[in-house]
Amino acid sequence: MDRFLFLTFDGLSRGAVYAAFALALVLIWRATRIVNFAQGAMAVATAYVGYSVADATGSYWLGFAVAVLAGLLLGAGVERVVMRFVDHSSPLNGVVVALGLVLIIQGVLGMIYGNEFRPAEAPFSRDAFNIGGVALLSRYDVFVFAAVGAVVVLLTLLFTRTPTGLRMRAAAFAPDVSRLLGVPVGGMLTLGWALAAAVGSLAGMLVIPTELGLHPTAMDVLFISAFTAAVLGGLDSPIGAVIGGLIVGLVLSYISGYLGATVAPMAVLALLVVVLLGRPDGLFARSKARTA
């Protein structure tokens, strides 16, 4: 039972990061109907920027803030310079361009920073608290839950309580009608990409200290897990992305703990295949997905 409790809390902690990253994928999908396969590479690029600032200044929090800001700028730049000019007549066009961005970003990072793993320190201790003799959450896990929870709350308030959020939703659901009503659809799409990239950057800064460290391909495995979470919950459902992330985190934690870490990547792919075959629209998808 002690092991089960530890694996449960560990899975929820990792699942919170998957949820944040899946939420970034959902934001872009809802705005443009594109799965941004470059999201992981973009997050790594901003993490390199953040940790470079942290190393230069000695302040992790300044580096953290710079990484999120870099995500905002990178997301807006990718949409304005690249994705806006992609022919969307075929869904594969956006996928191919995104995969090309992955190769470019990883190549540039390798040339600048090298292809060796660089250590990335966490701002809080990762030693778990012992409650009743059971190792549960660490201070860093609590920080992860707080950061992801704050992101979910802020995005919920943005989309449900602000005029900007209303315009973003209108631009995604009915772009032609929105243009007639004076909504700057292009600007809303750019803002959607910027927010998604910022959330992805935050997720990258949260997860990289728990892995081997900084590397141009450090987010590849995480992207697969987050994509599985987004598909599991439904690419049109932000709430589904959060719940899907927690489910994937728990599944990976249990499998790693009881069957071995080498089995976990195959389990993620198996879960993705099962969801695509059984319920491709996701567990929390609407009865009929919108087409706008």
C-alpha positions as YAML, in Angstrom:
chain: A
units: angstrom
residues:
- id: 1
  name: MET
  ca: [0.00, 0.00, 0.00]
- id: 2
  name: ASP
  ca: [2.88, 2.39, 0.78]
- id: 3
  name: ARG
  ca: [4.33, 1.83, -2.68]
- id: 4
  name: PHE
  ca: [0.92, 2.34, -4.28]
- id: 5
  name: LEU
  ca: [0.43, 5.66, -2.48]
- id: 6
  name: PHE
  ca: [3.90, 6.86, -3.47]
- id: 7
  name: LEU
  ca: [3.34, 5.93, -7.11]
- id: 8
  name: THR
  ca: [-0.08, 7.60, -7.06]
- id: 9
  name: PHE
  ca: [1.25, 10.95, -5.84]
- id: 10
  name: ASP
  ca: [4.27, 10.72, -8.14]
- id: 11
  name: GLY
  ca: [1.96, 10.00, -11.08]
- id: 12
  name: LEU
  ca: [-0.28, 12.94, -10.24]
- id: 13
  name: SER
  ca: [2.75, 15.24, -10.07]
- id: 14
  name: ARG
  ca: [4.01, 14.14, -13.48]
- id: 15
  name: GLY
  ca: [0.47, 14.10, -14.81]
- id: 16
  name: ALA
  ca: [0.09, 17.77, -13.90]
- id: 17
  name: VAL
  ca: [2.99, 18.59, -16.26]
- id: 18
  name: TYR
  ca: [1.49, 16.43, -19.00]
- id: 19
  name: ALA
  ca: [-1.81, 18.27, -18.44]
- id: 20
  name: ALA
  ca: [-0.16, 21.66, -18.92]
- id: 21
  name: PHE
  ca: [1.56, 20.53, -22.09]
- id: 22
  name: ALA
  ca: [-1.62, 18.87, -23.40]
- id: 23
  name: LEU
  ca: [-3.47, 22.11, -22.69]
- id: 24
  name: ALA
  ca: [-0.99, 23.93, -24.92]
- id: 25
  name: LEU
  ca: [-1.74, 21.48, -27.74]
- id: 26
  name: VAL
  ca: [-5.49, 21.94, -27.22]
- id: 27
  name: LEU
  ca: [-5.20, 25.74, -27.35]
- id: 28
  name: ILE
  ca: [-3.58, 25.64, -30.77]
- id: 29
  name: TRP
  ca: [-5.90, 22.92, -32.08]
- id: 30
  name: ARG
  ca: [-9.00, 24.88, -31.06]
- id: 31
  name: ALA
  ca: [-7.66, 28.01, -32.72]
- id: 32
  name: THR
  ca: [-6.22, 26.62, -35.96]
- id: 33
  name: ARG
  ca: [-7.13, 22.89, -36.23]
- id: 34
  name: ILE
  ca: [-3.39, 22.10, -36.25]
- id: 35
  name: VAL
  ca: [-1.58, 19.73, -33.92]
- id: 36
  name: ASN
  ca: [1.63, 21.60, -33.23]
- id: 37
  name: PHE
  ca: [4.23, 18.83, -33.37]
- id: 38
  name: ALA
  ca: [6.90, 21.49, -32.83]
- id: 39
  name: GLN
  ca: [5.56, 22.29, -29.35]
- id: 40
  name: GLY
  ca: [8.20, 20.17, -27.60]
- id: 41
  name: ALA
  ca: [11.12, 21.63, -29.54]
- id: 42
  name: MET
  ca: [9.82, 25.16, -28.93]
- id: 43
  name: ALA
  ca: [9.60, 24.44, -25.19]
- id: 44
  name: VAL
  ca: [13.18, 23.16, -25.13]
- id: 45
  name: ALA
  ca: [14.39, 26.29, -26.95]
- id: 46
  name: THR
  ca: [12.78, 28.56, -24.37]
- id: 47
  name: ALA
  ca: [14.09, 26.37, -21.53]
- id: 48
  name: TYR
  ca: [17.62, 26.85, -22.85]
- id: 49
  name: VAL
  ca: [17.01, 30.60, -22.84]
- id: 50
  name: GLY
  ca: [15.61, 30.49, -19.32]
- id: 51
  name: TYR
  ca: [18.44, 28.45, -17.84]
- id: 52
  name: SER
  ca: [21.02, 30.57, -19.66]
- id: 53
  name: VAL
  ca: [19.56, 33.65, -17.97]
- id: 54
  name: ALA
  ca: [19.42, 31.82, -14.64]
- id: 55
  name: ASP
  ca: [23.08, 30.80, -14.93]
- id: 56
  name: ALA
  ca: [24.13, 34.32, -15.90]
- id: 57
  name: THR
  ca: [22.19, 36.09, -13.16]
- id: 58
  name: GLY
  ca: [22.07, 33.44, -10.44]
- id: 59
  name: SER
  ca: [18.28, 33.82, -10.24]
- id: 60
  name: TYR
  ca: [16.16, 30.79, -11.17]
- id: 61
  name: TRP
  ca: [12.97, 32.85, -10.98]
- id: 62
  name: LEU
  ca: [14.24, 35.45, -13.44]
- id: 63
  name: GLY
  ca: [15.19, 32.62, -15.80]
- id: 64
  name: PHE
  ca: [11.74, 31.06, -15.31]
- id: 65
  name: ALA
  ca: [10.00, 34.32, -16.17]
- id: 66
  name: VAL
  ca: [12.24, 34.89, -19.19]
- id: 67
  name: ALA
  ca: [11.50, 31.37, -20.47]
- id: 68
  name: VAL
  ca: [7.74, 31.95, -20.32]
- id: 69
  name: LEU
  ca: [8.14, 35.35, -21.99]
- id: 70
  name: ALA
  ca: [10.35, 33.76, -24.65]
- id: 71
  name: GLY
  ca: [7.56, 31.24, -25.22]
- id: 72
  name: LEU
  ca: [5.08, 34.05, -25.81]
- id: 73
  name: LEU
  ca: [7.36, 35.70, -28.35]
- id: 74
  name: LEU
  ca: [8.37, 32.45, -30.07]
- id: 75
  name: GLY
  ca: [4.76, 31.29, -30.39]
- id: 76
  name: ALA
  ca: [3.68, 34.61, -31.87]
- id: 77
  name: GLY
  ca: [6.66, 34.62, -34.21]
- id: 78
  name: VAL
  ca: [6.04, 31.09, -35.47]
- id: 79
  name: GLU
  ca: [2.40, 31.91, -36.21]
- id: 80
  name: ARG
  ca: [3.13, 35.23, -37.90]
- id: 81
  name: VAL
  ca: [6.19, 34.17, -39.91]
- id: 82
  name: VAL
  ca: [5.51, 30.50, -40.67]
- id: 83
  name: MET
  ca: [2.09, 29.05, -39.91]
- id: 84
  name: ARG
  ca: [0.07, 31.95, -41.28]
- id: 85
  name: PHE
  ca: [1.37, 31.18, -44.78]
- id: 86
  name: VAL
  ca: [0.74, 27.42, -44.67]
- id: 87
  name: ASP
  ca: [-1.88, 26.13, -47.08]
- id: 88
  name: HIS
  ca: [-4.56, 24.66, -44.82]
- id: 89
  name: SER
  ca: [-6.44, 22.88, -47.60]
- id: 90
  name: SER
  ca: [-4.84, 19.66, -46.34]
- id: 91
  name: PRO
  ca: [-4.26, 18.92, -42.61]
- id: 92
  name: LEU
  ca: [-0.94, 17.29, -43.49]
- id: 93
  name: ASN
  ca: [0.57, 20.59, -44.63]
- id: 94
  name: GLY
  ca: [0.62, 21.99, -41.12]
- id: 95
  name: VAL
  ca: [1.99, 18.71, -39.74]
- id: 96
  name: VAL
  ca: [4.85, 18.65, -42.26]
- id: 97
  name: VAL
  ca: [5.75, 22.28, -41.55]
- id: 98
  name: ALA
  ca: [5.69, 21.65, -37.79]
- id: 99
  name: LEU
  ca: [7.95, 18.61, -38.16]
- id: 100
  name: GLY
  ca: [10.30, 20.73, -40.25]
- id: 101
  name: LEU
  ca: [10.37, 23.29, -37.43]
- id: 102
  name: VAL
  ca: [11.34, 20.52, -35.01]
- id: 103
  name: LEU
  ca: [14.38, 19.63, -37.12]
- id: 104
  name: ILE
  ca: [15.39, 23.27, -37.52]
- id: 105
  name: ILE
  ca: [15.03, 24.13, -33.82]
- id: 106
  name: GLN
  ca: [16.84, 21.01, -32.63]
- id: 107
  name: GLY
  ca: [19.62, 21.56, -35.16]
- id: 108
  name: VAL
  ca: [20.12, 25.18, -34.12]
- id: 109
  name: LEU
  ca: [20.10, 24.26, -30.40]
- id: 110
  name: GLY
  ca: [22.69, 21.55, -31.07]
- id: 111
  name: MET
  ca: [24.95, 24.01, -32.86]
- id: 112
  name: ILE
  ca: [24.66, 26.65, -30.13]
- id: 113
  name: TYR
  ca: [24.60, 24.56, -26.95]
- id: 114
  name: GLY
  ca: [25.96, 21.20, -28.08]
- id: 115
  name: ASN
  ca: [24.33, 17.78, -27.89]
- id: 116
  name: GLU
  ca: [25.38, 16.86, -24.36]
- id: 117
  name: PHE
  ca: [22.93, 16.80, -21.47]
- id: 118
  name: ARG
  ca: [23.28, 19.90, -19.30]
- id: 119
  name: PRO
  ca: [22.19, 19.76, -15.65]
- id: 120
  name: ALA
  ca: [19.05, 21.71, -14.77]
- id: 121
  name: GLU
  ca: [18.51, 22.36, -11.09]
- id: 122
  name: ALA
  ca: [15.07, 22.49, -9.48]
- id: 123
  name: PRO
  ca: [14.21, 25.53, -7.33]
- id: 124
  name: PHE
  ca: [12.98, 23.36, -4.46]
- id: 125
  name: SER
  ca: [14.03, 20.08, -2.89]
- id: 126
  name: ARG
  ca: [12.81, 16.94, -4.63]
- id: 127
  name: ASP
  ca: [13.05, 14.89, -1.44]
- id: 128
  name: ALA
  ca: [9.57, 13.61, -0.62]
- id: 129
  name: PHE
  ca: [7.83, 14.36, 2.66]
- id: 130
  name: ASN
  ca: [7.29, 11.31, 4.87]
- id: 131
  name: ILE
  ca: [3.78, 11.14, 6.26]
- id: 132
  name: GLY
  ca: [3.08, 8.13, 8.41]
- id: 133
  name: GLY
  ca: [6.23, 6.52, 7.10]
- id: 134
  name: VAL
  ca: [5.09, 6.90, 3.49]
- id: 135
  name: ALA
  ca: [7.05, 9.08, 1.04]
- id: 136
  name: LEU
  ca: [4.53, 11.29, -0.73]
- id: 137
  name: LEU
  ca: [5.00, 14.71, -2.32]
- id: 138
  name: SER
  ca: [8.17, 16.79, -2.34]
- id: 139
  name: ARG
  ca: [8.35, 20.57, -2.17]
- id: 140
  name: TYR
  ca: [8.98, 20.61, -5.90]
- id: 141
  name: ASP
  ca: [5.86, 18.50, -6.52]
- id: 142
  name: VAL
  ca: [3.80, 21.03, -4.56]
- id: 143
  name: PHE
  ca: [5.29, 23.81, -6.69]
- id: 144
  name: VAL
  ca: [4.37, 21.90, -9.87]
- id: 145
  name: PHE
  ca: [0.75, 21.44, -8.72]
- id: 146
  name: ALA
  ca: [0.50, 25.12, -7.76]
- id: 147
  name: ALA
  ca: [1.98, 26.34, -11.06]
- id: 148
  name: VAL
  ca: [-0.22, 24.13, -13.25]
- id: 149
  name: GLY
  ca: [-3.30, 24.89, -11.14]
- id: 150
  name: ALA
  ca: [-2.66, 28.62, -11.52]
- id: 151
  name: VAL
  ca: [-2.34, 28.24, -15.30]
- id: 152
  name: VAL
  ca: [-5.61, 26.31, -15.55]
- id: 153
  name: VAL
  ca: [-7.46, 28.87, -13.42]
- id: 154
  name: LEU
  ca: [-6.04, 31.85, -15.33]
- id: 155
  name: LEU
  ca: [-6.86, 30.34, -18.73]
- id: 156
  name: THR
  ca: [-10.37, 29.48, -17.55]
- id: 157
  name: LEU
  ca: [-10.91, 33.06, -16.39]
- id: 158
  name: LEU
  ca: [-9.46, 34.39, -19.65]
- id: 159
  name: PHE
  ca: [-11.78, 32.38, -21.86]
- id: 160
  name: THR
  ca: [-14.92, 32.71, -19.76]
- id: 161
  name: ARG
  ca: [-14.70, 36.13, -18.09]
- id: 162
  name: THR
  ca: [-12.86, 38.51, -20.40]
- id: 163
  name: PRO
  ca: [-13.72, 40.17, -23.75]
- id: 164
  name: THR
  ca: [-10.39, 38.99, -25.17]
- id: 165
  name: GLY
  ca: [-11.21, 35.39, -24.33]
- id: 166
  name: LEU
  ca: [-14.63, 35.77, -25.93]
- id: 167
  name: ARG
  ca: [-13.06, 37.15, -29.11]
- id: 168
  name: MET
  ca: [-10.54, 34.29, -29.18]
- id: 169
  name: ARG
  ca: [-13.33, 31.74, -28.91]
- id: 170
  name: ALA
  ca: [-15.37, 33.49, -31.57]
- id: 171
  name: ALA
  ca: [-12.38, 33.65, -33.93]
- id: 172
  name: ALA
  ca: [-11.81, 29.92, -33.47]
- id: 173
  name: PHE
  ca: [-15.44, 28.82, -33.82]
- id: 174
  name: ALA
  ca: [-16.63, 31.17, -36.59]
- id: 175
  name: PRO
  ca: [-13.77, 33.16, -38.14]
- id: 176
  name: ASP
  ca: [-15.78, 34.53, -41.08]
- id: 177
  name: VAL
  ca: [-18.63, 35.79, -38.91]
- id: 178
  name: SER
  ca: [-16.11, 37.18, -36.43]
- id: 179
  name: ARG
  ca: [-14.42, 39.22, -39.17]
- id: 180
  name: LEU
  ca: [-17.79, 40.71, -40.13]
- id: 181
  name: LEU
  ca: [-18.30, 41.71, -36.50]
- id: 182
  name: GLY
  ca: [-14.92, 43.44, -36.37]
- id: 183
  name: VAL
  ca: [-12.94, 40.81, -34.49]
- id: 184
  name: PRO
  ca: [-9.25, 40.79, -35.53]
- id: 185
  name: VAL
  ca: [-9.14, 37.08, -36.28]
- id: 186
  name: GLY
  ca: [-5.48, 37.09, -37.30]
- id: 187
  name: GLY
  ca: [-4.49, 38.79, -34.06]
- id: 188
  name: MET
  ca: [-6.55, 36.33, -32.03]
- id: 189
  name: LEU
  ca: [-4.82, 33.40, -33.74]
- id: 190
  name: THR
  ca: [-1.43, 34.93, -32.98]
- id: 191
  name: LEU
  ca: [-2.44, 35.39, -29.34]
- id: 192
  name: GLY
  ca: [-3.59, 31.76, -29.20]
- id: 193
  name: TRP
  ca: [-0.23, 30.53, -30.47]
- id: 194
  name: ALA
  ca: [1.60, 32.82, -28.07]
- id: 195
  name: LEU
  ca: [-0.39, 31.60, -25.05]
- id: 196
  name: ALA
  ca: [0.03, 27.97, -26.07]
- id: 197
  name: ALA
  ca: [3.78, 28.36, -26.48]
- id: 198
  name: ALA
  ca: [4.02, 30.11, -23.10]
- id: 199
  name: VAL
  ca: [2.15, 27.27, -21.40]
- id: 200
  name: GLY
  ca: [4.40, 24.76, -23.17]
- id: 201
  name: SER
  ca: [7.46, 26.70, -21.98]
- id: 202
  name: LEU
  ca: [6.20, 26.59, -18.41]
- id: 203
  name: ALA
  ca: [5.64, 22.84, -18.70]
- id: 204
  name: GLY
  ca: [9.17, 22.43, -20.05]
- id: 205
  name: MET
  ca: [10.68, 24.39, -17.18]
- id: 206
  name: LEU
  ca: [8.73, 22.22, -14.75]
- id: 207
  name: VAL
  ca: [9.63, 18.83, -16.20]
- id: 208
  name: ILE
  ca: [13.25, 19.24, -17.34]
- id: 209
  name: PRO
  ca: [14.68, 19.29, -13.77]
- id: 210
  name: THR
  ca: [13.02, 15.90, -13.18]
- id: 211
  name: GLU
  ca: [14.67, 14.34, -16.24]
- id: 212
  name: LEU
  ca: [18.30, 14.01, -17.36]
- id: 213
  name: GLY
  ca: [18.58, 17.75, -17.99]
- id: 214
  name: LEU
  ca: [18.68, 20.10, -20.96]
- id: 215
  name: HIS
  ca: [19.15, 18.55, -24.39]
- id: 216
  name: PRO
  ca: [17.80, 19.50, -27.85]
- id: 217
  name: THR
  ca: [15.58, 16.40, -27.80]
- id: 218
  name: ALA
  ca: [14.72, 16.53, -24.09]
- id: 219
  name: MET
  ca: [10.98, 17.03, -24.70]
- id: 220
  name: ASP
  ca: [10.43, 14.38, -27.36]
- id: 221
  name: VAL
  ca: [9.19, 11.68, -24.96]
- id: 222
  name: LEU
  ca: [7.18, 14.21, -22.98]
- id: 223
  name: PHE
  ca: [5.49, 15.37, -26.18]
- id: 224
  name: ILE
  ca: [4.31, 11.83, -26.90]
- id: 225
  name: SER
  ca: [2.85, 11.53, -23.40]
- id: 226
  name: ALA
  ca: [1.22, 14.96, -23.60]
- id: 227
  name: PHE
  ca: [-0.17, 14.26, -27.08]
- id: 228
  name: THR
  ca: [-1.63, 11.01, -25.74]
- id: 229
  name: ALA
  ca: [-3.19, 12.98, -22.88]
- id: 230
  name: ALA
  ca: [-4.70, 15.52, -25.29]
- id: 231
  name: VAL
  ca: [-6.12, 12.80, -27.54]
- id: 232
  name: LEU
  ca: [-7.40, 10.86, -24.53]
- id: 233
  name: GLY
  ca: [-9.28, 13.87, -23.18]
- id: 234
  name: GLY
  ca: [-10.25, 15.24, -26.58]
- id: 235
  name: LEU
  ca: [-8.38, 17.86, -28.60]
- id: 236
  name: ASP
  ca: [-11.41, 20.17, -28.34]
- id: 237
  name: SER
  ca: [-11.66, 19.91, -24.55]
- id: 238
  name: PRO
  ca: [-9.37, 21.89, -22.21]
- id: 239
  name: ILE
  ca: [-10.84, 20.05, -19.21]
- id: 240
  name: GLY
  ca: [-10.24, 16.78, -21.04]
- id: 241
  name: ALA
  ca: [-6.59, 17.74, -21.54]
- id: 242
  name: VAL
  ca: [-6.13, 18.25, -17.79]
- id: 243
  name: ILE
  ca: [-7.88, 15.00, -16.85]
- id: 244
  name: GLY
  ca: [-6.13, 13.13, -19.65]
- id: 245
  name: GLY
  ca: [-2.75, 14.39, -18.40]
- id: 246
  name: LEU
  ca: [-3.45, 13.14, -14.88]
- id: 247
  name: ILE
  ca: [-4.58, 9.75, -16.22]
- id: 248
  name: VAL
  ca: [-1.46, 9.36, -18.37]
- id: 249
  name: GLY
  ca: [0.73, 10.37, -15.43]
- id: 250
  name: LEU
  ca: [-0.87, 7.75, -13.21]
- id: 251
  name: VAL
  ca: [-0.62, 5.03, -15.87]
- id: 252
  name: LEU
  ca: [3.06, 5.75, -16.46]
- id: 253
  name: SER
  ca: [3.81, 5.85, -12.75]
- id: 254
  name: TYR
  ca: [2.10, 2.54, -12.02]
- id: 255
  name: ILE
  ca: [3.69, 0.78, -14.98]
- id: 256
  name: SER
  ca: [7.15, 2.15, -14.21]
- id: 257
  name: GLY
  ca: [6.80, 1.21, -10.56]
- id: 258
  name: TYR
  ca: [5.46, -2.30, -11.00]
- id: 259
  name: LEU
  ca: [6.72, -3.41, -14.42]
- id: 260
  name: GLY
  ca: [9.83, -1.27, -14.96]
- id: 261
  name: ALA
  ca: [10.66, 2.06, -16.57]
- id: 262
  name: THR
  ca: [11.55, 0.44, -19.91]
- id: 263
  name: VAL
  ca: [7.93, -0.67, -20.37]
- id: 264
  name: ALA
  ca: [6.44, 2.80, -19.81]
- id: 265
  name: PRO
  ca: [7.09, 4.27, -23.31]
- id: 266
  name: MET
  ca: [5.44, 1.25, -24.95]
- id: 267
  name: ALA
  ca: [2.49, 1.61, -22.57]
- id: 268
  name: VAL
  ca: [1.97, 5.22, -23.68]
- id: 269
  name: LEU
  ca: [1.95, 4.22, -27.34]
- id: 270
  name: ALA
  ca: [-0.41, 1.33, -26.58]
- id: 271
  name: LEU
  ca: [-2.77, 3.69, -24.75]
- id: 272
  name: LEU
  ca: [-2.68, 6.12, -27.69]
- id: 273
  name: VAL
  ca: [-3.53, 3.33, -30.14]
- id: 274
  name: VAL
  ca: [-6.41, 2.10, -27.97]
- id: 275
  name: VAL
  ca: [-7.89, 5.59, -27.68]
- id: 276
  name: LEU
  ca: [-7.57, 6.27, -31.42]
- id: 277
  name: LEU
  ca: [-9.25, 2.97, -32.24]
- id: 278
  name: GLY
  ca: [-11.94, 3.10, -29.57]
- id: 279
  name: ARG
  ca: [-12.79, 6.80, -29.22]
- id: 280
  name: PRO
  ca: [-10.73, 8.95, -31.58]
- id: 281
  name: ASP
  ca: [-12.58, 12.14, -30.59]
- id: 282
  name: GLY
  ca: [-11.51, 11.68, -26.95]
- id: 283
  name: LEU
  ca: [-13.35, 10.90, -23.75]
- id: 284
  name: PHE
  ca: [-14.63, 14.45, -23.26]
- id: 285
  name: ALA
  ca: [-15.28, 15.45, -26.87]
- id: 286
  name: ARG
  ca: [-18.58, 17.00, -27.84]
- id: 287
  name: SER
  ca: [-21.07, 14.78, -29.62]
- id: 288
  name: LYS
  ca: [-20.23, 16.63, -32.81]
- id: 289
  name: ALA
  ca: [-16.90, 18.38, -33.25]
- id: 290
  name: ARG
  ca: [-17.00, 21.83, -34.75]
- id: 291
  name: THR
  ca: [-15.40, 22.36, -38.15]
- id: 292
  name: ALA
  ca: [-14.46, 26.05, -37.87]
...
